[in-house]
Amino acid sequence: MSKSEFYKNLQAEVNRIDKAKVAKRFEKVINSFTSDPNPRAVIAKKAYTVFNSNDYLGLRHHPELKKAEHDATTRLGTGPGAVRFISGSFQTHLILEQALADFHKKEAAILFSSAFAANLATIFSLVRKQSRDSLLNENTLILSDELNHRSIIDGIRITNLDKAARMVFKHLDIANMEDIIKQNIGEFDRVVILTDGVFSMLGEYQDLAAVNEVIGRYDAKYPQGILLIVDDCHGVAAFGKTGRGCEEVCQSPADVIVGTLGKGFGVDGGYVAASQAVIDYLRESAATYIYSNSISPGAAAAAHQSIKIIDSPEGTLLLQKLENNIQLLKKLLRSKGFEMAADSIHPIQPLLIGDALKTKALITEMFKRGYLLSSINFPVVPKGRDEIRIQLSAAHTSDDIQNFVNSLELSYDHLGFR
């Protein structure tokens, strides 16, 4: 096949995606934000209320974060300059890593350019040898929840383990997970359980206490035990009374936490928090840490300031306001008879539509009415489970939420959805 034929095939595939109405590349271009207490996105000179952001505490516009980023950038520059093992670490990176370790009550933490990069490197590094001389035992069984994030799925793929060593358990089905662990005793030296904390499409969360009960029963039956890795990107700084995510909600720890600074913390970048041994090993083995730049010193300083705010009386109020907003939205949606894809207690509230064309029509209609929303379609969710992922923030006012639900009802009626 010539190169021109290959390009034709690529274009044909793009055309197929467009025809199926599931294209993702036509993003809205935000020019600025208003100065309202809940800043609205300005697109083509019109302001829109945002209901599709992961900025759960409304911190990305916080003046203290902006000041911390500005001060660090003025002192240290806009970028890291090079990877850390070559040009060194900025003090802001080290301070943030210690703050993240303390936040999660872990021994240590390590920064990555993104949580996606953190998952890829962590899964691969903790499963496969990184050199011929490595002492790491590769006889590992990976167990993954069937609705895990794409970064976990890709992390498992690049391990290149035999298919028999890569197993999927039914979504949130602890009994199914236990059956697989039980059936493989004597076959593997260790098990690595991989799961989202909060699942990004539905707002559901994994019962870590139940997972750890199973681990307690079978850990000693594997020579190197069972390791629990939790991607809690939608949990940290959004879920739990103090924003510690699923570990706090479930009152049960993970061995390894993968988190993001780009959602509830309001900044950018990813991280891993775990034991000192795990973090030291990742600094020696994680390719996306060793060979890829870290976040900017300004972003690190802003993230550290975000942690300080979350652990302050202001943070307590923000988390409580977020919880109040969740309860208000759920109450209003129920009163109007809207169907949800899951009964979420998280700021992700999935409105079930069930059809790709209908979700597209609804977000277009809501855009006309001044709201930013996103449709979630196959293959991100199963066919027939198309949804609009409503995402709440502590920055939303009760009027924002009431007006949003009223506009949603008007849009349904205008489109003939009920």
C-alpha positions as a LaTeX table, in Angstrom:
\begin{tabular}{lrrr}
\hline
Residue & $x$ (\AA) & $y$ (\AA) & $z$ (\AA) \\
\hline
Met1 & 0.00 & 0.00 & 0.00 \\
Ser2 & 1.38 & 3.40 & $-0.95$ \\
Lys3 & 1.47 & 6.27 & 1.48 \\
Ser4 & $-1.33$ & 8.06 & $-0.38$ \\
Glu5 & $-3.52$ & 4.98 & 0.04 \\
Phe6 & $-2.79$ & 4.98 & 3.76 \\
Tyr7 & $-3.85$ & 8.63 & 4.01 \\
Lys8 & $-7.05$ & 7.78 & 2.11 \\
Asn9 & $-7.76$ & 5.07 & 4.66 \\
Leu10 & $-7.22$ & 7.51 & 7.51 \\
Gln11 & $-9.60$ & 10.02 & 5.93 \\
Ala12 & $-12.18$ & 7.30 & 5.34 \\
Glu13 & $-12.01$ & 6.36 & 9.02 \\
Val14 & $-12.41$ & 10.01 & 10.06 \\
Asn15 & $-15.42$ & 10.26 & 7.74 \\
Arg16 & $-16.89$ & 7.12 & 9.31 \\
Ile17 & $-16.52$ & 8.63 & 12.79 \\
Asp18 & $-18.14$ & 11.86 & 11.65 \\
Lys19 & $-21.05$ & 10.00 & 10.07 \\
Ala20 & $-21.61$ & 8.11 & 13.32 \\
Lys21 & $-21.90$ & 11.49 & 15.11 \\
Val22 & $-19.29$ & 10.54 & 17.74 \\
Ala23 & $-16.44$ & 12.88 & 16.70 \\
Lys24 & $-14.52$ & 14.47 & 19.56 \\
Arg25 & $-12.23$ & 16.88 & 17.75 \\
Phe26 & $-14.63$ & 19.79 & 17.29 \\
Glu27 & $-13.91$ & 21.43 & 20.62 \\
Lys28 & $-15.40$ & 24.72 & 21.74 \\
Val29 & $-12.73$ & 27.45 & 21.81 \\
Ile30 & $-12.82$ & 29.43 & 25.06 \\
Asn31 & $-11.39$ & 32.94 & 24.71 \\
Ser32 & $-11.60$ & 34.05 & 28.34 \\
Phe33 & $-13.69$ & 33.87 & 31.50 \\
Thr34 & $-15.95$ & 36.43 & 33.09 \\
Ser35 & $-15.14$ & 37.94 & 36.49 \\
Asp36 & $-18.30$ & 36.53 & 38.11 \\
Pro37 & $-17.96$ & 34.59 & 41.42 \\
Asn38 & $-18.63$ & 31.54 & 39.24 \\
Pro39 & $-16.61$ & 32.55 & 36.16 \\
Arg40 & $-18.40$ & 31.82 & 32.91 \\
Ala41 & $-16.58$ & 30.78 & 29.75 \\
Val42 & $-16.55$ & 33.35 & 26.94 \\
Ile43 & $-16.90$ & 31.84 & 23.47 \\
Ala44 & $-17.29$ & 34.16 & 20.47 \\
Lys45 & $-18.14$ & 37.04 & 22.83 \\
Lys46 & $-20.95$ & 35.12 & 24.56 \\
Ala47 & $-20.73$ & 33.90 & 28.17 \\
Tyr48 & $-21.65$ & 30.31 & 29.06 \\
Thr49 & $-22.19$ & 28.63 & 32.43 \\
Val50 & $-19.86$ & 25.64 & 32.65 \\
Phe51 & $-21.30$ & 22.24 & 33.57 \\
Asn52 & $-18.64$ & 20.04 & 31.92 \\
Ser53 & $-15.51$ & 20.84 & 33.93 \\
Asn54 & $-13.53$ & 18.71 & 36.38 \\
Asp55 & $-12.73$ & 21.83 & 38.42 \\
Tyr56 & $-14.79$ & 20.44 & 41.28 \\
Leu57 & $-13.85$ & 23.02 & 43.91 \\
Gly58 & $-13.62$ & 26.01 & 41.56 \\
Leu59 & $-9.95$ & 26.51 & 42.41 \\
Arg60 & $-8.51$ & 27.12 & 38.95 \\
His61 & $-9.56$ & 30.77 & 39.16 \\
His62 & $-8.56$ & 31.20 & 42.82 \\
Pro63 & $-6.41$ & 34.32 & 43.29 \\
Glu64 & $-4.06$ & 32.57 & 45.72 \\
Leu65 & $-3.27$ & 29.86 & 43.14 \\
Lys66 & $-2.66$ & 32.47 & 40.47 \\
Lys67 & $-0.35$ & 34.40 & 42.79 \\
Ala68 & 1.59 & 31.26 & 43.78 \\
Glu69 & 2.03 & 30.34 & 40.12 \\
His70 & 3.08 & 33.89 & 39.19 \\
Asp71 & 5.62 & 34.17 & 42.01 \\
Ala72 & 7.21 & 30.79 & 41.23 \\
Thr73 & 7.30 & 31.53 & 37.51 \\
Thr74 & 8.95 & 34.90 & 38.12 \\
Arg75 & 11.58 & 33.24 & 40.29 \\
Leu76 & 12.16 & 29.99 & 38.38 \\
Gly77 & 10.90 & 30.47 & 34.79 \\
Thr78 & 7.96 & 29.14 & 32.81 \\
Gly79 & 9.17 & 25.58 & 32.23 \\
Pro80 & 11.24 & 22.86 & 33.88 \\
Gly81 & 14.08 & 23.13 & 31.33 \\
Ala82 & 14.73 & 19.39 & 31.12 \\
Val83 & 13.94 & 16.11 & 32.80 \\
Arg84 & 14.73 & 16.02 & 36.50 \\
Phe85 & 17.52 & 13.45 & 36.54 \\
Ile86 & 19.46 & 15.59 & 34.06 \\
Ser87 & 18.91 & 19.19 & 35.17 \\
Gly88 & 17.73 & 18.61 & 38.74 \\
Ser89 & 14.51 & 19.20 & 40.61 \\
Phe90 & 13.03 & 22.53 & 41.56 \\
Gln91 & 12.32 & 23.00 & 45.23 \\
Thr92 & 8.67 & 23.59 & 44.32 \\
His93 & 8.49 & 20.02 & 42.96 \\
Leu94 & 9.97 & 18.53 & 46.12 \\
Ile95 & 7.71 & 20.58 & 48.39 \\
Leu96 & 4.64 & 19.52 & 46.41 \\
Glu97 & 5.62 & 15.84 & 46.45 \\
Gln98 & 5.95 & 15.89 & 50.23 \\
Ala99 & 2.63 & 17.72 & 50.56 \\
Leu100 & 0.91 & 15.10 & 48.37 \\
Ala101 & 2.43 & 12.27 & 50.42 \\
Asp102 & 1.17 & 13.91 & 53.61 \\
Phe103 & $-2.24$ & 14.56 & 52.02 \\
His104 & $-2.67$ & 10.84 & 51.33 \\
Lys105 & $-0.92$ & 9.66 & 54.49 \\
Lys106 & 1.67 & 7.84 & 52.39 \\
Glu107 & 5.43 & 7.74 & 52.84 \\
Ala108 & 6.28 & 9.46 & 49.56 \\
Ala109 & 4.96 & 10.81 & 46.26 \\
Ile110 & 6.26 & 11.42 & 42.73 \\
Leu111 & 5.11 & 13.93 & 40.09 \\
Phe112 & 4.33 & 13.16 & 36.44 \\
Ser113 & 3.35 & 15.38 & 33.53 \\
Ser114 & $-0.16$ & 13.88 & 33.67 \\
Ala115 & $-2.09$ & 11.16 & 35.46 \\
Phe116 & $-2.31$ & 9.28 & 32.15 \\
Ala117 & 1.50 & 9.21 & 32.06 \\
Ala118 & 1.53 & 8.17 & 35.72 \\
Asn119 & $-0.74$ & 5.17 & 35.06 \\
Leu120 & 1.21 & 4.01 & 32.02 \\
Ala121 & 4.53 & 4.11 & 33.83 \\
Thr122 & 3.34 & 2.78 & 37.18 \\
Ile123 & 1.55 & $-0.27$ & 35.82 \\
Phe124 & 4.38 & $-1.18$ & 33.46 \\
Ser125 & 7.12 & $-0.56$ & 36.04 \\
Leu126 & 5.49 & $-2.57$ & 38.81 \\
Val127 & 4.80 & $-5.55$ & 36.54 \\
Arg128 & 7.69 & $-5.89$ & 34.07 \\
Lys129 & 11.46 & $-5.87$ & 34.41 \\
Gln130 & 13.11 & $-2.67$ & 33.25 \\
Ser131 & 16.43 & $-4.32$ & 32.41 \\
Arg132 & 17.98 & $-7.76$ & 32.06 \\
Asp133 & 19.62 & $-7.34$ & 35.44 \\
Ser134 & 16.35 & $-6.51$ & 37.20 \\
Leu135 & 15.42 & $-8.59$ & 40.23 \\
Leu136 & 11.69 & $-7.99$ & 39.70 \\
Asn137 & 9.56 & $-11.13$ & 39.47 \\
Glu138 & 7.26 & $-10.88$ & 36.44 \\
Asn139 & 4.99 & $-13.80$ & 37.30 \\
Thr140 & 2.09 & $-11.46$ & 37.94 \\
Leu141 & $-1.69$ & $-11.64$ & 37.51 \\
Ile142 & $-3.33$ & $-8.31$ & 36.66 \\
Leu143 & $-6.98$ & $-7.88$ & 37.66 \\
Ser144 & $-8.81$ & $-4.86$ & 36.22 \\
Asp145 & $-12.37$ & $-3.54$ & 36.64 \\
Glu146 & $-14.13$ & $-3.69$ & 33.26 \\
Leu147 & $-14.97$ & 0.04 & 33.29 \\
Asn148 & $-11.50$ & 1.29 & 34.19 \\
His149 & $-10.15$ & 4.45 & 32.56 \\
Arg150 & $-8.40$ & 4.22 & 29.20 \\
Ser151 & $-5.05$ & 5.05 & 30.82 \\
Ile152 & $-5.30$ & 1.87 & 32.93 \\
Ile153 & $-6.30$ & $-0.18$ & 29.89 \\
Asp154 & $-3.34$ & 1.13 & 27.90 \\
Gly155 & $-1.03$ & 0.60 & 30.87 \\
Ile156 & $-2.07$ & $-3.05$ & 30.94 \\
Arg157 & $-1.62$ & $-3.39$ & 27.18 \\
Ile158 & 1.96 & $-2.18$ & 27.21 \\
Thr159 & 2.93 & $-4.74$ & 29.86 \\
Asn160 & 2.54 & $-7.29$ & 27.06 \\
Leu161 & 1.74 & $-10.01$ & 29.58 \\
Asp162 & 0.17 & $-13.22$ & 28.32 \\
Lys163 & $-3.59$ & $-13.01$ & 27.99 \\
Ala164 & $-3.99$ & $-15.47$ & 30.85 \\
Ala165 & $-2.18$ & $-13.01$ & 33.13 \\
Arg166 & $-4.47$ & $-10.08$ & 32.22 \\
Met167 & $-7.98$ & $-10.61$ & 33.55 \\
Val168 & $-11.01$ & $-8.34$ & 33.84 \\
Phe169 & $-13.60$ & $-8.57$ & 36.60 \\
Lys170 & $-17.18$ & $-7.35$ & 36.23 \\
His171 & $-17.75$ & $-3.72$ & 37.13 \\
Leu172 & $-17.85$ & $-3.26$ & 40.92 \\
Asp173 & $-18.33$ & $-7.02$ & 41.30 \\
Ile174 & $-16.16$ & $-7.95$ & 44.28 \\
Ala175 & $-17.37$ & $-11.56$ & 44.26 \\
Asn176 & $-16.23$ & $-11.98$ & 40.65 \\
Met177 & $-12.87$ & $-10.45$ & 41.53 \\
Glu178 & $-12.51$ & $-12.85$ & 44.46 \\
Asp179 & $-13.36$ & $-15.86$ & 42.29 \\
Ile180 & $-10.56$ & $-15.00$ & 39.86 \\
Ile181 & $-8.07$ & $-14.55$ & 42.70 \\
Lys182 & $-9.12$ & $-17.86$ & 44.24 \\
Gln183 & $-8.91$ & $-19.75$ & 40.93 \\
Asn184 & $-5.35$ & $-18.58$ & 40.27 \\
Ile185 & $-3.71$ & $-19.51$ & 43.55 \\
Gly186 & $-0.55$ & $-21.42$ & 42.72 \\
Glu187 & $-0.39$ & $-20.03$ & 39.18 \\
Phe188 & 1.13 & $-16.63$ & 39.93 \\
Asp189 & 3.51 & $-15.20$ & 42.50 \\
Arg190 & 1.54 & $-12.01$ & 42.98 \\
Val191 & $-1.63$ & $-10.18$ & 41.99 \\
Val192 & $-2.01$ & $-6.53$ & 41.01 \\
Ile193 & $-5.57$ & $-5.21$ & 41.32 \\
Leu194 & $-6.20$ & $-2.11$ & 39.19 \\
Thr195 & $-9.29$ & 0.02 & 39.60 \\
Asp196 & $-10.60$ & 3.52 & 39.29 \\
Gly197 & $-11.61$ & 5.03 & 42.60 \\
Val198 & $-14.42$ & 7.12 & 41.14 \\
Phe199 & $-15.46$ & 6.00 & 37.66 \\
Ser200 & $-15.43$ & 8.99 & 35.36 \\
Met201 & $-18.48$ & 8.27 & 33.22 \\
Leu202 & $-20.98$ & 7.37 & 35.92 \\
Gly203 & $-19.70$ & 8.86 & 39.17 \\
Glu204 & $-19.79$ & 5.44 & 40.84 \\
Tyr205 & $-16.96$ & 4.42 & 43.16 \\
Gln206 & $-15.16$ & 1.20 & 43.99 \\
Asp207 & $-15.75$ & $-0.19$ & 47.50 \\
Leu208 & $-12.12$ & $-0.25$ & 48.64 \\
Ala209 & $-13.04$ & $-1.70$ & 52.01 \\
Ala210 & $-14.62$ & $-4.73$ & 50.30 \\
Val211 & $-11.61$ & $-5.07$ & 47.99 \\
Asn212 & $-9.24$ & $-4.99$ & 50.96 \\
Glu213 & $-11.30$ & $-7.62$ & 52.77 \\
Val214 & $-10.70$ & $-9.96$ & 49.83 \\
Ile215 & $-7.02$ & $-9.05$ & 49.76 \\
Gly216 & $-6.78$ & $-9.86$ & 53.46 \\
Arg217 & $-8.14$ & $-13.34$ & 52.84 \\
Tyr218 & $-5.82$ & $-14.23$ & 49.97 \\
Asp219 & $-2.69$ & $-12.09$ & 50.32 \\
Ala220 & $-0.71$ & $-14.82$ & 52.10 \\
Lys221 & $-1.69$ & $-17.39$ & 49.45 \\
Tyr222 & 0.47 & $-15.61$ & 46.88 \\
Pro223 & 4.24 & $-15.61$ & 47.55 \\
Gln224 & 4.50 & $-11.85$ & 46.86 \\
Gly225 & 1.01 & $-10.90$ & 47.95 \\
Ile226 & $-1.68$ & $-8.74$ & 46.35 \\
Leu227 & $-1.07$ & $-5.09$ & 45.46 \\
Leu228 & $-3.97$ & $-2.61$ & 45.16 \\
Ile229 & $-3.44$ & 0.30 & 42.73 \\
Val230 & $-6.24$ & 2.89 & 42.63 \\
Asp231 & $-6.60$ & 5.66 & 40.06 \\
Asp232 & $-8.55$ & 8.18 & 42.11 \\
Cys233 & $-8.26$ & 11.16 & 39.78 \\
His234 & $-11.94$ & 12.05 & 40.12 \\
Gly235 & $-11.91$ & 11.38 & 43.85 \\
Val236 & $-9.02$ & 13.45 & 45.17 \\
Ala237 & $-9.93$ & 17.04 & 46.06 \\
Ala238 & $-13.61$ & 16.31 & 45.37 \\
Phe239 & $-14.83$ & 13.25 & 47.28 \\
Gly240 & $-14.96$ & 12.75 & 51.03 \\
Lys241 & $-15.34$ & 15.18 & 53.90 \\
Thr242 & $-11.76$ & 16.44 & 53.58 \\
Gly243 & $-11.32$ & 15.68 & 49.87 \\
Arg244 & $-9.13$ & 12.58 & 50.32 \\
Gly245 & $-11.20$ & 10.65 & 47.82 \\
Cys246 & $-12.20$ & 7.00 & 47.90 \\
Glu247 & $-9.75$ & 6.06 & 50.64 \\
Glu248 & $-11.59$ & 8.50 & 52.92 \\
Val249 & $-15.11$ & 7.62 & 51.78 \\
Cys250 & $-14.44$ & 3.90 & 52.16 \\
Gln251 & $-12.17$ & 4.29 & 55.20 \\
Ser252 & $-9.79$ & 1.88 & 53.53 \\
Pro253 & $-6.35$ & 2.46 & 51.96 \\
Ala254 & $-4.81$ & 1.60 & 48.62 \\
Asp255 & $-1.18$ & 0.50 & 48.33 \\
Val256 & $-0.66$ & 2.91 & 45.45 \\
Ile257 & $-2.75$ & 6.01 & 44.67 \\
Val258 & $-2.60$ & 7.62 & 41.23 \\
Gly259 & $-3.98$ & 11.15 & 41.29 \\
Thr260 & $-4.26$ & 14.26 & 39.20 \\
Leu261 & $-3.67$ & 17.91 & 39.93 \\
Gly262 & $-5.82$ & 18.87 & 36.94 \\
Lys263 & $-9.29$ & 18.26 & 38.38 \\
Gly264 & $-10.24$ & 19.10 & 41.97 \\
Phe265 & $-6.88$ & 20.72 & 42.69 \\
Gly266 & $-7.46$ & 23.10 & 39.78 \\
Val267 & $-3.96$ & 23.01 & 38.25 \\
Asp268 & $-2.17$ & 20.51 & 35.99 \\
Gly269 & $-0.15$ & 17.29 & 36.16 \\
Gly270 & $-0.33$ & 13.84 & 37.75 \\
Tyr271 & 1.24 & 12.03 & 40.66 \\
Val272 & 1.62 & 8.74 & 42.51 \\
Ala273 & 1.58 & 8.38 & 46.30 \\
Ala274 & 2.74 & 5.15 & 47.92 \\
Ser275 & 5.41 & 3.61 & 50.14 \\
Gln276 & 8.97 & 4.94 & 49.97 \\
Ala277 & 10.08 & 1.73 & 48.26 \\
Val278 & 7.50 & 2.07 & 45.48 \\
Ile279 & 8.30 & 5.74 & 44.87 \\
Asp280 & 12.07 & 5.16 & 44.91 \\
Tyr281 & 11.60 & 2.33 & 42.42 \\
Leu282 & 9.43 & 4.49 & 40.13 \\
Arg283 & 12.12 & 7.18 & 40.08 \\
Glu284 & 14.49 & 4.51 & 38.78 \\
Ser285 & 12.11 & 2.80 & 36.35 \\
Ala286 & 9.14 & 4.96 & 35.27 \\
Ala287 & 9.89 & 6.04 & 31.70 \\
Thr288 & 7.37 & 8.89 & 31.65 \\
Tyr289 & 9.09 & 10.31 & 34.73 \\
Ile290 & 12.72 & 9.71 & 33.73 \\
Tyr291 & 12.45 & 10.72 & 30.08 \\
Ser292 & 9.64 & 13.29 & 30.18 \\
Asn293 & 9.53 & 16.79 & 31.63 \\
Ser294 & 7.67 & 17.37 & 34.86 \\
Ile295 & 5.04 & 20.05 & 35.35 \\
Ser296 & 6.24 & 23.66 & 35.40 \\
Pro297 & 7.54 & 25.13 & 38.67 \\
Gly298 & 4.62 & 27.57 & 38.58 \\
Ala299 & 2.08 & 24.75 & 38.34 \\
Ala300 & 3.78 & 22.94 & 41.22 \\
Ala301 & 3.60 & 26.04 & 43.42 \\
Ala302 & $-0.07$ & 26.57 & 42.53 \\
Ala303 & $-0.88$ & 22.93 & 43.34 \\
His304 & 0.83 & 23.23 & 46.71 \\
Gln305 & $-1.27$ & 26.30 & 47.44 \\
Ser306 & $-4.37$ & 24.33 & 46.44 \\
Ile307 & $-3.58$ & 21.65 & 49.02 \\
Lys308 & $-3.18$ & 24.35 & 51.67 \\
Ile309 & $-6.60$ & 25.78 & 50.79 \\
Ile310 & $-8.31$ & 22.36 & 50.83 \\
Asp311 & $-6.87$ & 21.72 & 54.29 \\
Ser312 & $-8.07$ & 25.10 & 55.57 \\
Pro313 & $-11.50$ & 26.25 & 56.84 \\
Glu314 & $-12.08$ & 27.64 & 53.32 \\
Gly315 & $-11.54$ & 24.18 & 51.86 \\
Thr316 & $-13.98$ & 22.66 & 54.34 \\
Leu317 & $-16.60$ & 25.16 & 53.23 \\
Leu318 & $-15.91$ & 24.48 & 49.54 \\
Leu319 & $-16.28$ & 20.73 & 50.02 \\
Gln320 & $-19.51$ & 21.24 & 51.94 \\
Lys321 & $-20.84$ & 23.56 & 49.27 \\
Leu322 & $-20.02$ & 20.98 & 46.62 \\
Glu323 & $-21.95$ & 18.36 & 48.60 \\
Asn324 & $-24.90$ & 20.76 & 48.93 \\
Asn325 & $-24.84$ & 21.37 & 45.18 \\
Ile326 & $-24.89$ & 17.64 & 44.49 \\
Gln327 & $-27.92$ & 17.16 & 46.72 \\
Leu328 & $-29.73$ & 20.14 & 45.17 \\
Leu329 & $-29.16$ & 18.97 & 41.60 \\
Lys330 & $-30.26$ & 15.41 & 42.37 \\
Lys331 & $-33.41$ & 16.69 & 44.10 \\
Leu332 & $-34.33$ & 18.98 & 41.20 \\
Leu333 & $-33.65$ & 16.35 & 38.53 \\
Arg334 & $-35.75$ & 13.80 & 40.41 \\
Ser335 & $-38.61$ & 16.30 & 40.75 \\
Lys336 & $-38.61$ & 16.78 & 36.96 \\
Gly337 & $-38.51$ & 13.05 & 36.24 \\
Phe338 & $-35.12$ & 12.92 & 34.52 \\
Glu339 & $-33.51$ & 9.48 & 34.24 \\
Met340 & $-29.94$ & 9.07 & 35.44 \\
Ala341 & $-27.43$ & 6.48 & 34.18 \\
Ala342 & $-26.31$ & 5.83 & 37.78 \\
Asp343 & $-27.21$ & 6.96 & 41.30 \\
Ser344 & $-24.04$ & 8.95 & 41.90 \\
Ile345 & $-23.13$ & 10.77 & 45.13 \\
His346 & $-20.20$ & 12.39 & 43.34 \\
Pro347 & $-20.20$ & 15.73 & 41.44 \\
Ile348 & $-20.39$ & 13.64 & 38.24 \\
Gln349 & $-24.12$ & 13.25 & 37.58 \\
Pro350 & $-24.78$ & 11.18 & 34.42 \\
Leu351 & $-28.01$ & 12.08 & 32.63 \\
Leu352 & $-29.11$ & 9.07 & 30.56 \\
Ile353 & $-30.17$ & 9.84 & 26.99 \\
Gly354 & $-29.53$ & 6.52 & 25.24 \\
Asp355 & $-28.90$ & 7.77 & 21.72 \\
Ala356 & $-25.90$ & 9.55 & 20.15 \\
Leu357 & $-27.99$ & 11.84 & 17.94 \\
Lys358 & $-30.22$ & 12.85 & 20.84 \\
Thr359 & $-27.27$ & 13.67 & 23.11 \\
Lys360 & $-25.79$ & 15.81 & 20.31 \\
Ala361 & $-29.09$ & 17.61 & 19.81 \\
Leu362 & $-29.49$ & 18.24 & 23.53 \\
Ile363 & $-26.05$ & 19.73 & 24.13 \\
Thr364 & $-26.53$ & 21.89 & 21.02 \\
Glu365 & $-29.84$ & 23.17 & 22.35 \\
Met366 & $-28.37$ & 23.80 & 25.80 \\
Phe367 & $-25.44$ & 25.63 & 24.20 \\
Lys368 & $-27.95$ & 27.97 & 22.57 \\
Arg369 & $-29.37$ & 28.58 & 26.03 \\
Gly370 & $-25.93$ & 29.45 & 27.46 \\
Tyr371 & $-24.62$ & 26.18 & 28.92 \\
Leu372 & $-21.48$ & 24.15 & 28.24 \\
Leu373 & $-22.12$ & 20.40 & 28.38 \\
Ser374 & $-20.50$ & 17.31 & 26.89 \\
Ser375 & $-22.06$ & 14.17 & 25.45 \\
Ile376 & $-20.56$ & 10.78 & 26.26 \\
Asn377 & $-21.13$ & 8.22 & 23.52 \\
Phe378 & $-20.01$ & 4.78 & 22.37 \\
Pro379 & $-17.30$ & 3.49 & 22.62 \\
Val380 & $-16.68$ & 5.47 & 25.83 \\
Val381 & $-19.98$ & 4.06 & 27.13 \\
Pro382 & $-21.87$ & 1.00 & 25.83 \\
Lys383 & $-24.25$ & 1.43 & 22.90 \\
Gly384 & $-27.65$ & 2.61 & 24.09 \\
Arg385 & $-26.16$ & 4.18 & 27.24 \\
Asp386 & $-25.29$ & 7.54 & 25.70 \\
Glu387 & $-25.32$ & 10.21 & 28.36 \\
Ile388 & $-24.66$ & 13.82 & 29.19 \\
Arg389 & $-22.15$ & 13.99 & 32.01 \\
Ile390 & $-23.25$ & 16.86 & 34.22 \\
Gln391 & $-20.32$ & 18.00 & 36.35 \\
Leu392 & $-20.84$ & 20.14 & 39.39 \\
Ser393 & $-18.50$ & 22.56 & 41.11 \\
Ala394 & $-18.43$ & 24.33 & 44.44 \\
Ala395 & $-18.39$ & 27.51 & 42.33 \\
His396 & $-21.95$ & 26.86 & 41.11 \\
Thr397 & $-24.61$ & 28.86 & 42.92 \\
Ser398 & $-28.03$ & 27.49 & 43.77 \\
Asp399 & $-29.43$ & 29.84 & 41.11 \\
Asp400 & $-26.99$ & 28.37 & 38.56 \\
Ile401 & $-28.30$ & 24.89 & 39.30 \\
Gln402 & $-31.97$ & 25.87 & 39.36 \\
Asn403 & $-31.65$ & 27.76 & 36.08 \\
Phe404 & $-29.75$ & 24.85 & 34.55 \\
Val405 & $-32.46$ & 22.32 & 35.39 \\
Asn406 & $-35.16$ & 24.70 & 34.12 \\
Ser407 & $-33.26$ & 25.10 & 30.83 \\
Leu408 & $-32.82$ & 21.34 & 30.60 \\
Glu409 & $-36.57$ & 20.84 & 30.95 \\
Leu410 & $-37.29$ & 23.48 & 28.30 \\
Ser411 & $-34.75$ & 21.86 & 25.97 \\
Tyr412 & $-36.35$ & 18.42 & 26.42 \\
Asp413 & $-39.75$ & 19.86 & 25.57 \\
His414 & $-38.41$ & 21.83 & 22.59 \\
Leu415 & $-36.74$ & 18.72 & 21.16 \\
Gly416 & $-39.75$ & 16.49 & 21.85 \\
Phe417 & $-37.83$ & 14.15 & 24.16 \\
Arg418 & $-40.87$ & 13.67 & 26.39 \\
\hline
\end{tabular}
